[in-house]
Amino acid sequence: MVLKLNTLRRDMNSTILREEALRTVQEIKDTISTIKKLESEIEVIENLILELDEGKKLNEDYLNSLGLSPLPKIVLKLRLKGLETAKKSSVIEQKSKLKTKKGILEDLIKCPTCNGMGNITERTYDRSDGRITQIIKTNICIECKGTGKSELSDYIMDLIKLLDLKLF
Ligand SMILES: [Zn+2]
């Protein structure tokens, strides 16, 4: 009965971790496309500012796509600069979010028992000859058999490949 319960708990944890991994990978994909979109918008804005400075008439479709309408040059330039600043800080925010999510995935890929090391270092003390001698023994991790990878690792790597993400 206890064994059954432990197996059940293990399966449940594994399901929860899989869901967490799936959600994290999807969020990473979304975050990457948000960053790409913001970066291309910043490029459009920079070009518009350049064109404005060169005295060109701005493309109205581009302006509309940024939620702007034709305005006097000086006002338009201010608006564009403001938008550029806001979008640049969004990129920084999204990049830091991406870093956090990548960290979560890295943790999920690592064997929790040896923390990804593949082996476990044990310290024991020998007092047999009146002195204390420290003995350091390194054993291959039983959980991952030395690979340093968690049970979820293959599943996560498959997800990353499936979504065509370049993460690790
Ligand atoms: Zn391990």
Residues whose N, C-alpha, C, O or C-beta is under 5 A from the ligand:
A	BS01	ZN	C111 T113 C114 G118 C141 E143 C144 G148
